[in-house]
């Protein structure tokens, strides 16, 4: 029961701090909208062309693949640190092999579909 009370207190303080910070930011921030503040700004130069351009889908594929393999690293590092400290280490080793095999399968599929080649 004590653990639940501690968790509730942390949750209440976290929500209260967030709401307080956002409220103070909204109240204390200066707001003087002008026409000059509303235009797009590119490195001190007036923008050329329309701000709405189409990006190739290849950019999104690279971004998604990066996120997938970045998350893989986020899972692999703590596993590698804690691997030798458990008594059921074979179970965790096989579990991680399955995880890496699934990701490797995804990488091979992306390679086969030529999602990694730039045209």
Secondary structure, DSSP 8 states (H G I E B T S, - for coil): -HHHHHHHHHHHHHHHHHHHHHHHHHHHS-----TGGGS--BTTB---S-S-----HHHHHHHHHHHHHHHHHHHHHHHHHHGGG-S-HHHHHHHHHHHHHHHHHHHHHHHHTTTT---
